[in-house]
Amino acid sequence: MTQRKPPGLDFESWIDRQIREAEERGEFRALAGKPLPEEG
């Protein structure tokens, strides 16, 4: 990812949007490694 944060946009909002869009594209579905155990 080489995009720069747009001026006037809150940094956290920009990061959240980048993560949400990556999730929607399915970029986190086939990550290497095994899942961490659920906490709770």
N, C-alpha and C positions, 0 to 999 in steps of 0.2 A: 504494500500500500504506500503510495507516494503522494497522496493528496495532502494538501495543507488545510488547516482549519480555516474556514471562512471568517473574515473579520466580523465582529459583532455577535458571533455565535458562542455561547457558553461552551468551554472546553469539555465539560462532562457530558453535555447534551450531544456534542459532536461525536465523542467516543461511543456513547450509548447507541447512537444511530449507526455508526460503523459496525458495531457488534451485531445489532439487530439485522442489518442488511446482510451480513455474512451468514447469520443463522438462517435467514430466509433463502439464501442461495444454497444452503446445505454444506457449507464449508467446514462445519464442525462434526459432521456425521461419521467420518471415517478417519479420525485422528489415530495415530499409532499409540500403542500402550493399552493398559487395562484400566477400567474405570476405578475411581476411588470409592471406598465404601461410603454409604450414606450416613450422615450424622443425624442423631436425633434419638 
